[in-house]
């Protein structure tokens, strides 16, 4: 497993992953959506552990996860997850 924590980029990524996890557990998502997002988050974490992990790939996967989480939260709050709130 690569040691990303030894570089500034790795430490920043670890902090973003920790924040993403805090955001995930802070929301009360219905089972299907919550389970899907949890699996997506685990996949992002697993991507970090791959030998020769590419931080750009992990960053893109993390960004996709965060976007999906925001959409799910928007749907729960009645906004449909769209920027125009329609």
mmCIF file as gemmi writes it, N, C-alpha and C atoms, coordinates in Angstrom:
data_model
loop_
_atom_site.group_PDB
_atom_site.id
_atom_site.type_symbol
_atom_site.label_atom_id
_atom_site.label_alt_id
_atom_site.label_comp_id
_atom_site.label_asym_id
_atom_site.label_entity_id
_atom_site.label_seq_id
_atom_site.pdbx_PDB_ins_code
_atom_site.Cartn_x
_atom_site.Cartn_y
_atom_site.Cartn_z
_atom_site.occupancy
_atom_site.B_iso_or_equiv
_atom_site.pdbx_formal_charge
_atom_site.auth_seq_id
_atom_site.auth_asym_id
_atom_site.pdbx_PDB_model_num
ATOM 1 N N . UNK Axp A 1 ? 0.842 -1.165 0 1 0 ? 1 A 1
ATOM 2 C CA . UNK Axp A 1 ? 0 0 0 1 0 ? 1 A 1
ATOM 3 C C . UNK Axp A 1 ? 0.893 1.235 0 1 0 ? 1 A 1
ATOM 4 N N . UNK Axp A 2 ? 0.574 2.219 -0.872 1 0 ? 2 A 1
ATOM 5 C CA . UNK Axp A 2 ? 1.402 3.416 -0.927 1 0 ? 2 A 1
ATOM 6 C C . UNK Axp A 2 ? 1.239 4.254 0.326 1 0 ? 2 A 1
ATOM 7 N N . UNK Axp A 3 ? 2.3 4.947 0.681 1 0 ? 3 A 1
ATOM 8 C CA . UNK Axp A 3 ? 2.238 5.825 1.852 1 0 ? 3 A 1
ATOM 9 C C . UNK Axp A 3 ? 2.03 7.251 1.376 1 0 ? 3 A 1
ATOM 10 N N . UNK Axp A 4 ? 0.784 7.606 1.139 1 0 ? 4 A 1
ATOM 11 C CA . UNK Axp A 4 ? 0.478 8.942 0.671 1 0 ? 4 A 1
ATOM 12 C C . UNK Axp A 4 ? 0.592 9.977 1.785 1 0 ? 4 A 1
ATOM 13 N N . UNK Axp A 5 ? 0.593 9.528 3.023 1 0 ? 5 A 1
ATOM 14 C CA . UNK Axp A 5 ? 0.609 10.472 4.14 1 0 ? 5 A 1
ATOM 15 C C . UNK Axp A 5 ? 1.951 11.162 4.309 1 0 ? 5 A 1
ATOM 16 N N . UNK Axp A 6 ? 2.983 10.683 3.635 1 0 ? 6 A 1
ATOM 17 C CA . UNK Axp A 6 ? 4.298 11.284 3.796 1 0 ? 6 A 1
ATOM 18 C C . UNK Axp A 6 ? 4.477 12.526 2.932 1 0 ? 6 A 1
ATOM 19 N N . UNK Axp A 7 ? 3.589 12.752 1.992 1 0 ? 7 A 1
ATOM 20 C CA . UNK Axp A 7 ? 3.689 13.935 1.136 1 0 ? 7 A 1
ATOM 21 C C . UNK Axp A 7 ? 2.607 14.943 1.523 1 0 ? 7 A 1
ATOM 22 N N . UNK Axp A 8 ? 2.835 16.215 1.251 1 0 ? 8 A 1
ATOM 23 C CA . UNK Axp A 8 ? 1.791 17.215 1.538 1 0 ? 8 A 1
ATOM 24 C C . UNK Axp A 8 ? 0.499 16.914 0.779 1 0 ? 8 A 1
ATOM 25 N N . UNK Axp A 9 ? 0.619 16.449 -0.468 1 0 ? 9 A 1
ATOM 26 C CA . UNK Axp A 9 ? -0.574 16.113 -1.247 1 0 ? 9 A 1
ATOM 27 C C . UNK Axp A 9 ? -1.326 14.951 -0.608 1 0 ? 9 A 1
ATOM 28 N N . UNK Axp A 10 ? -0.567 13.986 -0.113 1 0 ? 10 A 1
ATOM 29 C CA . UNK Axp A 10 ? -1.176 12.831 0.54 1 0 ? 10 A 1
ATOM 30 C C . UNK Axp A 10 ? -1.889 13.209 1.826 1 0 ? 10 A 1
ATOM 31 N N . UNK Axp A 11 ? -1.279 14.084 2.592 1 0 ? 11 A 1
ATOM 32 C CA . UNK Axp A 11 ? -1.925 14.538 3.831 1 0 ? 11 A 1
ATOM 33 C C . UNK Axp A 11 ? -3.195 15.319 3.523 1 0 ? 11 A 1
ATOM 34 N N . UNK Axp A 12 ? -3.143 16.163 2.493 1 0 ? 12 A 1
ATOM 35 C CA . UNK Axp A 12 ? -4.332 16.929 2.107 1 0 ? 12 A 1
ATOM 36 C C . UNK Axp A 12 ? -5.442 15.994 1.642 1 0 ? 12 A 1
ATOM 37 N N . UNK Axp A 13 ? -5.08 14.975 0.878 1 0 ? 13 A 1
ATOM 38 C CA . UNK Axp A 13 ? -6.06 13.994 0.419 1 0 ? 13 A 1
ATOM 39 C C . UNK Axp A 13 ? -6.664 13.254 1.605 1 0 ? 13 A 1
ATOM 40 N N . UNK Axp A 14 ? -5.837 12.867 2.556 1 0 ? 14 A 1
ATOM 41 C CA . UNK Axp A 14 ? -6.334 12.173 3.749 1 0 ? 14 A 1
ATOM 42 C C . UNK Axp A 14 ? -7.315 13.06 4.509 1 0 ? 14 A 1
ATOM 43 N N . UNK Axp A 15 ? -7.032 14.345 4.597 1 0 ? 15 A 1
ATOM 44 C CA . UNK Axp A 15 ? -7.937 15.262 5.28 1 0 ? 15 A 1
ATOM 45 C C . UNK Axp A 15 ? -9.265 15.382 4.522 1 0 ? 15 A 1
ATOM 46 N N . UNK Axp A 16 ? -9.198 15.434 3.189 1 0 ? 16 A 1
ATOM 47 C CA . UNK Axp A 16 ? -10.434 15.517 2.4 1 0 ? 16 A 1
ATOM 48 C C . UNK Axp A 16 ? -11.254 14.234 2.524 1 0 ? 16 A 1
ATOM 49 N N . UNK Axp A 17 ? -10.58 13.087 2.578 1 0 ? 17 A 1
ATOM 50 C CA . UNK Axp A 17 ? -11.292 11.826 2.772 1 0 ? 17 A 1
ATOM 51 C C . UNK Axp A 17 ? -11.974 11.795 4.14 1 0 ? 17 A 1
ATOM 52 N N . UNK Axp A 18 ? -11.278 12.266 5.165 1 0 ? 18 A 1
ATOM 53 C CA . UNK Axp A 18 ? -11.86 12.303 6.512 1 0 ? 18 A 1
ATOM 54 C C . UNK Axp A 18 ? -13.068 13.231 6.544 1 0 ? 18 A 1
ATOM 55 N N . UNK Axp A 19 ? -12.964 14.381 5.886 1 0 ? 19 A 1
ATOM 56 C CA . UNK Axp A 19 ? -14.09 15.318 5.841 1 0 ? 19 A 1
ATOM 57 C C . UNK Axp A 19 ? -15.264 14.72 5.068 1 0 ? 19 A 1
ATOM 58 N N . UNK Axp A 20 ? -14.973 14.035 3.971 1 0 ? 20 A 1
ATOM 59 C CA . UNK Axp A 20 ? -16.034 13.383 3.2 1 0 ? 20 A 1
ATOM 60 C C . UNK Axp A 20 ? -16.741 12.335 4.053 1 0 ? 20 A 1
ATOM 61 N N . UNK Axp A 21 ? -15.986 11.591 4.839 1 0 ? 21 A 1
ATOM 62 C CA . UNK Axp A 21 ? -16.595 10.591 5.721 1 0 ? 21 A 1
ATOM 63 C C . UNK Axp A 21 ? -17.473 11.263 6.767 1 0 ? 21 A 1
ATOM 64 N N . UNK Axp A 22 ? -16.992 12.353 7.353 1 0 ? 22 A 1
ATOM 65 C CA . UNK Axp A 22 ? -17.81 13.08 8.337 1 0 ? 22 A 1
ATOM 66 C C . UNK Axp A 22 ? -19.119 13.547 7.712 1 0 ? 22 A 1
ATOM 67 N N . UNK Axp A 23 ? -19.043 14.053 6.496 1 0 ? 23 A 1
ATOM 68 C CA . UNK Axp A 23 ? -20.253 14.518 5.812 1 0 ? 23 A 1
ATOM 69 C C . UNK Axp A 23 ? -21.207 13.366 5.542 1 0 ? 23 A 1
ATOM 70 N N . UNK Axp A 24 ? -20.665 12.215 5.147 1 0 ? 24 A 1
ATOM 71 C CA . UNK Axp A 24 ? -21.501 11.057 4.853 1 0 ? 24 A 1
ATOM 72 C C . UNK Axp A 24 ? -22.249 10.59 6.096 1 0 ? 24 A 1
ATOM 73 N N . UNK Axp A 25 ? -21.551 10.48 7.198 1 0 ? 25 A 1
ATOM 74 C CA . UNK Axp A 25 ? -22.206 9.953 8.397 1 0 ? 25 A 1
ATOM 75 C C . UNK Axp A 25 ? -23.107 10.984 9.075 1 0 ? 25 A 1
ATOM 76 N N . UNK Axp A 26 ? -22.951 12.247 8.713 1 0 ? 26 A 1
ATOM 77 C CA . UNK Axp A 26 ? -23.773 13.299 9.326 1 0 ? 26 A 1
ATOM 78 C C . UNK Axp A 26 ? -25.174 13.37 8.724 1 0 ? 26 A 1
ATOM 79 N N . UNK Axp A 27 ? -25.369 12.738 7.556 1 0 ? 27 A 1
ATOM 80 C CA . UNK Axp A 27 ? -26.663 12.812 6.882 1 0 ? 27 A 1
ATOM 81 C C . UNK Axp A 27 ? -27.431 11.528 7.099 1 0 ? 27 A 1
ATOM 82 N N . UNK Axp A 28 ? -28.716 11.663 7.321 1 0 ? 28 A 1
ATOM 83 C CA . UNK Axp A 28 ? -29.571 10.493 7.49 1 0 ? 28 A 1
ATOM 84 C C . UNK Axp A 28 ? -30.192 10.167 6.135 1 0 ? 28 A 1
ATOM 85 N N . UNK Axp A 29 ? -29.499 9.333 5.372 1 0 ? 29 A 1
ATOM 86 C CA . UNK Axp A 29 ? -29.962 8.977 4.034 1 0 ? 29 A 1
ATOM 87 C C . UNK Axp A 29 ? -30.814 7.722 4.091 1 0 ? 29 A 1
ATOM 88 N N . UNK Axp A 30 ? -31.828 7.645 3.228 1 0 ? 30 A 1
ATOM 89 C CA . UNK Axp A 30 ? -32.614 6.409 3.154 1 0 ? 30 A 1
ATOM 90 C C . UNK Axp A 30 ? -31.71 5.246 2.736 1 0 ? 30 A 1
ATOM 91 N N . UNK Axp A 31 ? -32.102 4.034 3.124 1 0 ? 31 A 1
ATOM 92 C CA . UNK Axp A 31 ? -31.249 2.862 2.918 1 0 ? 31 A 1
ATOM 93 C C . UNK Axp A 31 ? -30.669 2.699 1.521 1 0 ? 31 A 1
ATOM 94 N N . UNK Axp A 32 ? -31.44 2.692 0.461 1 0 ? 32 A 1
ATOM 95 C CA . UNK Axp A 32 ? -30.802 2.45 -0.842 1 0 ? 32 A 1
ATOM 96 C C . UNK Axp A 32 ? -29.754 3.514 -1.18 1 0 ? 32 A 1
ATOM 97 N N . UNK Axp A 33 ? -30.071 4.76 -0.986 1 0 ? 33 A 1
ATOM 98 C CA . UNK Axp A 33 ? -29.132 5.844 -1.308 1 0 ? 33 A 1
ATOM 99 C C . UNK Axp A 33 ? -27.948 5.825 -0.358 1 0 ? 33 A 1
ATOM 100 N N . UNK Axp A 34 ? -28.204 5.625 0.913 1 0 ? 34 A 1
ATOM 101 C CA . UNK Axp A 34 ? -27.127 5.593 1.897 1 0 ? 34 A 1
ATOM 102 C C . UNK Axp A 34 ? -26.158 4.454 1.654 1 0 ? 34 A 1
ATOM 103 N N . UNK Axp A 35 ? -26.689 3.296 1.352 1 0 ? 35 A 1
ATOM 104 C CA . UNK Axp A 35 ? -25.838 2.132 1.093 1 0 ? 35 A 1
ATOM 105 C C . UNK Axp A 35 ? -25.004 2.335 -0.164 1 0 ? 35 A 1
ATOM 106 N N . UNK Axp A 36 ? -25.627 2.894 -1.204 1 0 ? 36 A 1
ATOM 107 C CA . UNK Axp A 36 ? -24.908 3.136 -2.459 1 0 ? 36 A 1
ATOM 108 C C . UNK Axp A 36 ? -23.77 4.137 -2.239 1 0 ? 36 A 1
ATOM 109 N N . UNK Axp A 37 ? -24.058 5.216 -1.511 1 0 ? 37 A 1
ATOM 110 C CA . UNK Axp A 37 ? -23.024 6.218 -1.255 1 0 ? 37 A 1
ATOM 111 C C . UNK Axp A 37 ? -21.923 5.664 -0.355 1 0 ? 37 A 1
ATOM 112 N N . UNK Axp A 38 ? -22.29 4.85 0.606 1 0 ? 38 A 1
ATOM 113 C CA . UNK Axp A 38 ? -21.276 4.254 1.471 1 0 ? 38 A 1
ATOM 114 C C . UNK Axp A 38 ? -20.337 3.367 0.645 1 0 ? 38 A 1
ATOM 115 N N . UNK Axp A 39 ? -20.911 2.562 -0.26 1 0 ? 39 A 1
ATOM 116 C CA . UNK Axp A 39 ? -20.08 1.716 -1.121 1 0 ? 39 A 1
ATOM 117 C C . UNK Axp A 39 ? -19.19 2.563 -2.026 1 0 ? 39 A 1
ATOM 118 N N . UNK Axp A 40 ? -19.724 3.673 -2.52 1 0 ? 40 A 1
ATOM 119 C CA . UNK Axp A 40 ? -18.926 4.548 -3.371 1 0 ? 40 A 1
ATOM 120 C C . UNK Axp A 40 ? -17.766 5.154 -2.577 1 0 ? 40 A 1
ATOM 121 N N . UNK Axp A 41 ? -18.032 5.534 -1.326 1 0 ? 41 A 1
ATOM 122 C CA . UNK Axp A 41 ? -16.963 6.085 -0.488 1 0 ? 41 A 1
ATOM 123 C C . UNK Axp A 41 ? -15.889 5.027 -0.218 1 0 ? 41 A 1
ATOM 124 N N . UNK Axp A 42 ? -16.304 3.817 0.065 1 0 ? 42 A 1
ATOM 125 C CA . UNK Axp A 42 ? -15.347 2.731 0.294 1 0 ? 42 A 1
ATOM 126 C C . UNK Axp A 42 ? -14.505 2.487 -0.956 1 0 ? 42 A 1
ATOM 127 N N . UNK Axp A 43 ? -15.116 2.579 -2.127 1 0 ? 43 A 1
ATOM 128 C CA . UNK Axp A 43 ? -14.37 2.409 -3.377 1 0 ? 43 A 1
ATOM 129 C C . UNK Axp A 43 ? -13.314 3.491 -3.532 1 0 ? 43 A 1
ATOM 130 N N . UNK Axp A 44 ? -13.635 4.711 -3.123 1 0 ? 44 A 1
ATOM 131 C CA . UNK Axp A 44 ? -12.65 5.794 -3.172 1 0 ? 44 A 1
ATOM 132 C C . UNK Axp A 44 ? -11.493 5.466 -2.235 1 0 ? 44 A 1
ATOM 133 N N . UNK Axp A 45 ? -11.815 5.033 -1.03 1 0 ? 45 A 1
ATOM 134 C CA . UNK Axp A 45 ? -10.772 4.674 -0.059 1 0 ? 45 A 1
ATOM 135 C C . UNK Axp A 45 ? -9.927 3.51 -0.567 1 0 ? 45 A 1
ATOM 136 N N . UNK Axp A 46 ? -10.562 2.526 -1.196 1 0 ? 46 A 1
ATOM 137 C CA . UNK Axp A 46 ? -9.821 1.389 -1.748 1 0 ? 46 A 1
ATOM 138 C C . UNK Axp A 46 ? -8.881 1.833 -2.864 1 0 ? 46 A 1
ATOM 139 N N . UNK Axp A 47 ? -9.286 2.833 -3.641 1 0 ? 47 A 1
ATOM 140 C CA . UNK Axp A 47 ? -8.44 3.329 -4.726 1 0 ? 47 A 1
ATOM 141 C C . UNK Axp A 47 ? -7.139 3.909 -4.184 1 0 ? 47 A 1
ATOM 142 N N . UNK Axp A 48 ? -7.172 4.439 -2.965 1 0 ? 48 A 1
ATOM 143 C CA . UNK Axp A 48 ? -5.967 4.987 -2.345 1 0 ? 48 A 1
ATOM 144 C C . UNK Axp A 48 ? -4.988 3.858 -2.017 1 0 ? 48 A 1
ATOM 145 N N . UNK Axp A 49 ? -5.518 2.704 -1.678 1 0 ? 49 A 1
ATOM 146 C CA . UNK Axp A 49 ? -4.698 1.589 -1.204 1 0 ? 49 A 1
ATOM 147 C C . UNK Axp A 49 ? -4.009 0.8 -2.317 1 0 ? 49 A 1
ATOM 148 N N . UNK Axp A 50 ? -4.419 1.018 -3.552 1 0 ? 50 A 1
ATOM 149 C CA . UNK Axp A 50 ? -3.86 0.267 -4.676 1 0 ? 50 A 1
ATOM 150 C C . UNK Axp A 50 ? -2.387 0.619 -4.851 1 0 ? 50 A 1
ATOM 151 N N . UNK Axp A 51 ? -1.578 -0.388 -5.082 1 0 ? 51 A 1
ATOM 152 C CA . UNK Axp A 51 ? -0.152 -0.144 -5.327 1 0 ? 51 A 1
ATOM 153 C C . UNK Axp A 51 ? 0.003 0.805 -6.505 1 0 ? 51 A 1
ATOM 154 N N . UNK Axp A 52 ? 0.808 1.83 -6.321 1 0 ? 52 A 1
ATOM 155 C CA . UNK Axp A 52 ? 1.005 2.826 -7.373 1 0 ? 52 A 1
ATOM 156 C C . UNK Axp A 52 ? -0.199 3.716 -7.574 1 0 ? 52 A 1
ATOM 157 N N . UNK Axp A 53 ? -0.968 3.925 -6.515 1 0 ? 53 A 1
ATOM 158 C CA . UNK Axp A 53 ? -2.193 4.723 -6.606 1 0 ? 53 A 1
ATOM 159 C C . UNK Axp A 53 ? -1.906 6.084 -7.23 1 0 ? 53 A 1
ATOM 160 N N . UNK Axp A 54 ? -2.754 6.459 -8.148 1 0 ? 54 A 1
ATOM 161 C CA . UNK Axp A 54 ? -2.645 7.747 -8.827 1 0 ? 54 A 1
ATOM 162 C C . UNK Axp A 54 ? -3.543 8.735 -8.08 1 0 ? 54 A 1
ATOM 163 N N . UNK Axp A 55 ? -2.941 9.731 -7.455 1 0 ? 55 A 1
ATOM 164 C CA . UNK Axp A 55 ? -3.734 10.668 -6.653 1 0 ? 55 A 1
ATOM 165 C C . UNK Axp A 55 ? -4.736 11.433 -7.508 1 0 ? 55 A 1
ATOM 166 N N . UNK Axp A 56 ? -4.431 11.655 -8.792 1 0 ? 56 A 1
ATOM 167 C CA . UNK Axp A 56 ? -5.394 12.337 -9.658 1 0 ? 56 A 1
ATOM 168 C C . UNK Axp A 56 ? -6.666 11.504 -9.821 1 0 ? 56 A 1
ATOM 169 N N . UNK Axp A 57 ? -6.495 10.197 -9.969 1 0 ? 57 A 1
ATOM 170 C CA . UNK Axp A 57 ? -7.648 9.304 -10.094 1 0 ? 57 A 1
ATOM 171 C C . UNK Axp A 57 ? -8.453 9.323 -8.795 1 0 ? 57 A 1
ATOM 172 N N . UNK Axp A 58 ? -7.763 9.253 -7.679 1 0 ? 58 A 1
ATOM 173 C CA . UNK Axp A 58 ? -8.45 9.275 -6.379 1 0 ? 58 A 1
ATOM 174 C C . UNK Axp A 58 ? -9.187 10.596 -6.201 1 0 ? 58 A 1
ATOM 175 N N . UNK Axp A 59 ? -8.554 11.688 -6.575 1 0 ? 59 A 1
ATOM 176 C CA . UNK Axp A 59 ? -9.2 13.009 -6.459 1 0 ? 59 A 1
ATOM 177 C C . UNK Axp A 59 ? -10.468 13.068 -7.306 1 0 ? 59 A 1
ATOM 178 N N . UNK Axp A 60 ? -10.421 12.529 -8.52 1 0 ? 60 A 1
ATOM 179 C CA . UNK Axp A 60 ? -11.618 12.53 -9.369 1 0 ? 60 A 1
ATOM 180 C C . UNK Axp A 60 ? -12.714 11.674 -8.763 1 0 ? 60 A 1
ATOM 181 N N . UNK Axp A 61 ? -12.341 10.518 -8.226 1 0 ? 61 A 1
ATOM 182 C CA . UNK Axp A 61 ? -13.349 9.643 -7.603 1 0 ? 61 A 1
ATOM 183 C C . UNK Axp A 61 ? -13.947 10.31 -6.368 1 0 ? 61 A 1
ATOM 184 N N . UNK Axp A 62 ? -13.111 11 -5.606 1 0 ? 62 A 1
ATOM 185 C CA . UNK Axp A 62 ? -13.598 11.705 -4.419 1 0 ? 62 A 1
ATOM 186 C C . UNK Axp A 62 ? -14.546 12.825 -4.827 1 0 ? 62 A 1
ATOM 187 N N . UNK Axp A 63 ? -14.194 13.568 -5.867 1 0 ? 63 A 1
ATOM 188 C CA . UNK Axp A 63 ? -15.065 14.648 -6.351 1 0 ? 63 A 1
ATOM 189 C C . UNK Axp A 63 ? -16.41 14.094 -6.818 1 0 ? 63 A 1
ATOM 190 N N . UNK Axp A 64 ? -16.386 12.956 -7.506 1 0 ? 64 A 1
ATOM 191 C CA . UNK Axp A 64 ? -17.628 12.335 -7.962 1 0 ? 64 A 1
ATOM 192 C C . UNK Axp A 64 ? -18.473 11.887 -6.776 1 0 ? 64 A 1
ATOM 193 N N . UNK Axp A 65 ? -17.812 11.323 -5.768 1 0 ? 65 A 1
ATOM 194 C CA . UNK Axp A 65 ? -18.539 10.916 -4.562 1 0 ? 65 A 1
ATOM 195 C C . UNK Axp A 65 ? -19.195 12.12 -3.894 1 0 ? 65 A 1
ATOM 196 N N . UNK Axp A 66 ? -18.441 13.212 -3.72 1 0 ? 66 A 1
ATOM 197 C CA . UNK Axp A 66 ? -18.976 14.399 -3.057 1 0 ? 66 A 1
ATOM 198 C C . UNK Axp A 66 ? -20.142 14.998 -3.843 1 0 ? 66 A 1
ATOM 199 N N . UNK Axp A 67 ? -20.051 14.974 -5.163 1 0 ? 67 A 1
ATOM 200 C CA . UNK Axp A 67 ? -21.154 15.468 -5.985 1 0 ? 67 A 1
ATOM 201 C C . UNK Axp A 67 ? -22.392 14.592 -5.796 1 0 ? 67 A 1
ATOM 202 N N . UNK Axp A 68 ? -22.207 13.281 -5.766 1 0 ? 68 A 1
ATOM 203 C CA . UNK Axp A 68 ? -23.335 12.366 -5.557 1 0 ? 68 A 1
ATOM 204 C C . UNK Axp A 68 ? -23.941 12.566 -4.171 1 0 ? 68 A 1
ATOM 205 N N . UNK Axp A 69 ? -23.094 12.795 -3.184 1 0 ? 69 A 1
ATOM 206 C CA . UNK Axp A 69 ? -23.586 13.038 -1.826 1 0 ? 69 A 1
ATOM 207 C C . UNK Axp A 69 ? -24.41 14.32 -1.778 1 0 ? 69 A 1
ATOM 208 N N . UNK Axp A 70 ? -23.93 15.371 -2.424 1 0 ? 70 A 1
ATOM 209 C CA . UNK Axp A 70 ? -24.672 16.638 -2.455 1 0 ? 70 A 1
ATOM 210 C C . UNK Axp A 70 ? -26.019 16.478 -3.156 1 0 ? 70 A 1
ATOM 211 N N . UNK Axp A 71 ? -26.047 15.72 -4.246 1 0 ? 71 A 1
ATOM 212 C CA . UNK Axp A 71 ? -27.321 15.483 -4.94 1 0 ? 71 A 1
ATOM 213 C C . UNK Axp A 71 ? -28.294 14.738 -4.033 1 0 ? 71 A 1
ATOM 214 N N . UNK Axp A 72 ? -27.795 13.732 -3.325 1 0 ? 72 A 1
ATOM 215 C CA . UNK Axp A 72 ? -28.661 12.948 -2.432 1 0 ? 72 A 1
ATOM 216 C C . UNK Axp A 72 ? -29.193 13.822 -1.304 1 0 ? 72 A 1
ATOM 217 N N . UNK Axp A 73 ? -28.352 14.653 -0.742 1 0 ? 73 A 1
ATOM 218 C CA . UNK Axp A 73 ? -28.782 15.556 0.331 1 0 ? 73 A 1
ATOM 219 C C . UNK Axp A 73 ? -29.808 16.545 -0.217 1 0 ? 73 A 1
ATOM 220 N N . UNK Axp A 74 ? -29.589 17.031 -1.426 1 0 ? 74 A 1
ATOM 221 C CA . UNK Axp A 74 ? -30.54 17.957 -2.045 1 0 ? 74 A 1
ATOM 222 C C . UNK Axp A 74 ? -31.899 17.325 -2.24 1 0 ? 74 A 1
ATOM 223 N N . UNK Axp A 75 ? -31.911 16.052 -2.641 1 0 ? 75 A 1
ATOM 224 C CA . UNK Axp A 75 ? -33.194 15.362 -2.824 1 0 ? 75 A 1
ATOM 225 C C . UNK Axp A 75 ? -33.903 15.182 -1.486 1 0 ? 75 A 1
ATOM 226 N N . UNK Axp A 76 ? -33.167 14.893 -0.453 1 0 ? 76 A 1
ATOM 227 C CA . UNK Axp A 76 ? -33.767 14.715 0.871 1 0 ? 76 A 1
ATOM 228 C C . UNK Axp A 76 ? -34.372 16.029 1.356 1 0 ? 76 A 1
ATOM 229 N N . UNK Axp A 77 ? -33.66 17.115 1.101 1 0 ? 77 A 1
ATOM 230 C CA . UNK Axp A 77 ? -34.128 18.427 1.547 1 0 ? 77 A 1
ATOM 231 C C . UNK Axp A 77 ? -35.169 19.025 0.611 1 0 ? 77 A 1
ATOM 232 N N . UNK Axp A 78 ? -35.545 18.283 -0.434 1 0 ? 78 A 1
ATOM 233 C CA . UNK Axp A 78 ? -36.62 18.729 -1.312 1 0 ? 78 A 1
ATOM 234 C C . UNK Axp A 78 ? -36.182 19.641 -2.43 1 0 ? 78 A 1
ATOM 235 N N . UNK Axp A 79 ? -34.908 19.718 -2.704 1 0 ? 79 A 1
ATOM 236 C CA . UNK Axp A 79 ? -34.443 20.611 -3.757 1 0 ? 79 A 1
ATOM 237 C C . UNK Axp A 79 ? -34.085 19.88 -5.033 1 0 ? 79 A 1
ATOM 238 N N . UNK Axp A 80 ? -34.16 18.584 -5.054 1 0 ? 80 A 1
ATOM 239 C CA . UNK Axp A 80 ? -33.889 17.827 -6.27 1 0 ? 80 A 1
ATOM 240 C C . UNK Axp A 80 ? -32.428 17.765 -6.65 1 0 ? 80 A 1
ATOM 241 N N . UNK Axp A 81 ? -31.562 18.399 -5.877 1 0 ? 81 A 1
ATOM 242 C CA . UNK Axp A 81 ? -30.138 18.334 -6.154 1 0 ? 81 A 1
ATOM 243 C C . UNK Axp A 81 ? -29.684 19.154 -7.345 1 0 ? 81 A 1
ATOM 244 N N . UNK Axp A 82 ? -30.573 20.019 -7.869 1 0 ? 82 A 1
ATOM 245 C CA . UNK Axp A 82 ? -30.191 20.846 -9.012 1 0 ? 82 A 1
ATOM 246 C C . UNK Axp A 82 ? -29.892 22.259 -8.556 1 0 ? 82 A 1
ATOM 247 N N . UNK Axp A 83 ? -28.901 22.904 -9.201 1 0 ? 83 A 1
ATOM 248 C CA . UNK Axp A 83 ? -28.534 24.257 -8.785 1 0 ? 83 A 1
ATOM 249 C C . UNK Axp A 83 ? -29.694 25.249 -8.892 1 0 ? 83 A 1
ATOM 250 N N . UNK Axp A 84 ? -30.631 25.042 -9.835 1 0 ? 84 A 1
ATOM 251 C CA . UNK Axp A 84 ? -31.72 25.995 -10.002 1 0 ? 84 A 1
ATOM 252 C C . UNK Axp A 84 ? -32.908 25.687 -9.087 1 0 ? 84 A 1
ATOM 253 N N . UNK Axp A 85 ? -32.765 24.658 -8.232 1 0 ? 85 A 1
ATOM 254 C CA . UNK Axp A 85 ? -33.796 24.256 -7.266 1 0 ? 85 A 1
ATOM 255 C C . UNK Axp A 85 ? -35.125 23.932 -7.898 1 0 ? 85 A 1
ATOM 256 N N . UNK Axp A 86 ? -35.132 23.509 -9.144 1 0 ? 86 A 1
ATOM 257 C CA . UNK Axp A 86 ? -36.407 23.156 -9.782 1 0 ? 86 A 1
ATOM 258 C C . UNK Axp A 86 ? -36.665 21.676 -9.702 1 0 ? 86 A 1
